[in-house]
Amino acid sequence: MEEKIYTLLNEQVNKEFQSAYVYLDFYNFFEEKSLDGFSKWYKDQANEEISHAWRFINYLHDMDQQVKLTPIEHKSQKYSSVKEVLEGGLHHEQYISGCIRDIYSQANETKDFETMNFLNYFLSEQIEEEVNARNLIAKYDFVGESGVLGMNGILQNSSDHQAQ
């Protein structure tokens, strides 16, 4: 495996764990507001990011590469509104999508077909993540602050982690 690809994949492990922390911040925001549907949504999201980190770890091991864990840099944020959190989720997913595309691009350049194949899952996953984030924002924009409890109920009853 090319050194650059190896480094990017190891960095992505860290970014996936950082993503879990971002979503745990969102979870805490909604828990403090007793919006259990939203908090459930972001708890599920945090767990999904941890599972993504494991996929990268396992891939590195499968490719006979050492995994180098690094400290997770994260500072908890204070949010002023539901919309700020929802928009933060979209911006974060767009950032992660860019990171995945950067690794894919580098793998393509070096003809690392195995890594390109591995990343295909994440390219599709990031489309889903961005769609879900945009859908939450669109629904919020439609119902406004007065509709947050209704959205909360929908998210509380969602079993497939898709924004209904």
Buried (B, 14 or more C-beta within 10 A) or exposed (E): BBEBBBBBBBBBBBBBBBBBBBBBBBBBBBBEBEBBBBBBBBBBBBBBBEEBBEBBBEBBEEBEBEEEEEEEEBEEEEBEEBBEBBBBBBEBBBEBBEBBBEBBEBBEEBEBEEBBEBBEEBEEBBEEBBBBBBBBBEBBEEEEEEEBEEBBEEBBEBEEBEBE
